[in-house]
Amino acid sequence: MSEFVLFIGDKNLSSWSLRPWLAMKMAGVSFREVMVRLDRPTSAKALAEASPSGLVPCLVHDGFPIWESLAILEFLAEIFPEKSLWPADKRARARARSLAAEMHSGFAELRRLWPMNFSRTGMRHLCPPAVKRDIDRIADLWTASRAEFGAGGPFLFGSFSIADAMFAPVVSRFMTYGPVELPAPAAEYRDMMFALEPMKEWGAAAAEEVAGRG
Ligand SMILES: N[C@@H](CCC(=O)N[C@@H](CS)C(=O)NCC(=O)O)C(=O)O
């Protein structure tokens, strides 16, 4: 039987790790997770051993490593076609890929100024215009996807997809640095995502880490 080992960073901090971890949980794929603690004197060596890029996440499938969150998610979609990690409809799939790619390469100011701090809520923060622009763009993307493609369920494209996995850390940020005021469909989507069982599981582990017990 195939073995999946997912190397991740600290759950409170590692936004990139959350994405494939959540997708694997939502798809019901069994895997072993190995955490590499970040920002420690031992981190550089441990990261170099865990991942060819020296960054997490890295998924090792029967000894074969796949790094970069989006590449891992694509691999999962390919080997588990029955899990429908991309929407079946060609246009919906293209749109989901646009959202996933925009998240992977964009929203730099939001990511820089509001780093993921999963276990915290209501943190004091600044919201300069560049961050506000990122928030507004994300709210528009969520609202439009829900309206155009979301009829079959509560996620961006109805059922859970890679696009949802890609935005999971933003969902967390919109709680940590808020709750951020969003138009109703975007706020509903954020709250639904934050209430998912795997998100609660990740959050509980993040809180244990911060308390020094993880
Ligand atoms: N583009 C990469 C980004 C991965 C990344 O930056 N990971 C961070 C943790 S969230 C990391 O490994 N940082 C290494 C460090 O902190 O030394 C991806 O999509 O997987």
The ligand as an ORCA input file, in Angstrom:
! r2SCAN-3c Opt
* xyz 0 1
  N       6.147     28.471     -2.338
  C       6.278     27.527     -1.262
  C       6.463     28.279      0.045
  C       6.909     27.378      1.182
  C       7.387     28.161      2.378
  O       7.776     29.350      2.287
  N       7.401     27.487      3.528
  C       7.891     28.087      4.765
  C       7.002     27.706      5.942
  S       5.346     28.309      5.740
  C       9.254     27.527      5.093
  O       9.511     26.357      4.864
  N      10.113     28.352      5.650
  C      11.419     27.934      6.038
  C      11.957     28.710      7.183
  O      11.166     29.310      7.914
  O      13.166     28.653      7.380
  C       5.051     26.591     -1.243
  O       4.055     26.932     -1.876
  O       5.110     25.494     -0.649
*
